[in-house]
Amino acid sequence: MTLSEISDKVTHSTGHPSRLNRDMSGFFGSPSYAREELIAEMTAALCGIRFGLATTPQQENAAYLASWLRGLKEKPEYLFDILIDANKAATMIADRVEESNAKPDETAA
């Protein structure tokens, strides 16, 4: 599994109802699916910056671009809403990583 795939799975997991409770009901090509993918991409970028990991654009990013642009045209504050959700997700991930790093290593003896 690549870093991008791990980042994608971790990012989407923050949308679960027991976490940040984002709308995860969309299907490929739907506005809610495109929104979740944009949140995932932005969150991955924010986490990459925070943890010093390089993130590179993926081929599928271009496929989502049309949906993202449609969202921006329909609702100009769309991007701000996305960034708010991405920031919440990145903060949740960073907090969990920091909590995990703060625990004593149970394998050391």
N, C-alpha and C positions, 0 to 999 in steps of 0.2 A: 504494500500500500504506500502511495506517495504522500509527501507532506501535504500536497494540495487536497488529496482525498481525505486525509485525516482532518485537516482544517475544515473542509466542507461538512463532514459528519459532526464534528464538535459544534460548529456554528449552527447547523440546523437543529441540533439537540437542544439549544437554548430556547427554541420556540415552543417546546412541549408545554402543555397546559400546567404542569407542575413547576415550570420555570418562568419564562416570560410570556407565555400564552399568546403567541402570534397565530394568525390565521394560516394554517398549514393545509387547508382543504383544496387548494388549487391544483389543476392539472396542467401538463405541459402546454404552453401557449396562452394560458389564462392570465389575466392581470395579477391575480393573487400569487400565482406561481412565479411570475416575473419579479414581483415585489420581494418575495422570499429569497429568490436567487440573488437579487441586488443586495439585500441585507446580508446574505452570506458572503458575497464578494467583498463588501465594505468591511464587514467584521473580520474577515481573513486578513485584509490589508491592515486594519488597525492592530490586530494581534501580531502580525508580522513586524510592524514597526515597534511595538512594545517589547517583543521578545527577541528582536534583532534577527528575524528570519526573512530571507528574500522571498518575495512573492512575485510571480510573473503572470501576465495575462494568459489566459487559456483560450483555446480555439472556440469553446462554447460561449465565451463572453460576447462575441460578435452576434451570436444568435439571439441573445437576450436584449441586445441594444435597442432594437426596434420597439419592443414592449416597454423598455425603460423610458424611451423618448416619448412614447404615446402617453405614459403616465405623467410625464413632465408637462406636456402640452395641455392635458386635461386639467391638471391641478399643479400650478407652479410650486406650491409648497411641498409637493411630493418628495423631492430630494431631501428636504429638511426632516420630514417624517421618517424617511429611510435612515438618515444619519442618526437620528435619535434612537431608533431601534438598534442600529448597528453598534452604537456606543454602549447601550445597555448590555447587548450580547457580549461585546469585547470586555466590558468591565466584569461581567459575570464569569467569563472564562479566566481572566487574569486573577480575579479573587480566588477562584478554585485552585488555580496553579499555585498561588502564593500560600494558600492554606495547606496544600499538599506538601510544599517545600518546607513549611514551618514545622511539620510533624517530624518527630525523630525517626531516623531510618531504622525500621524494625528488622531489616536483614543484617544489620551490623551487629556483631557480637564479639 
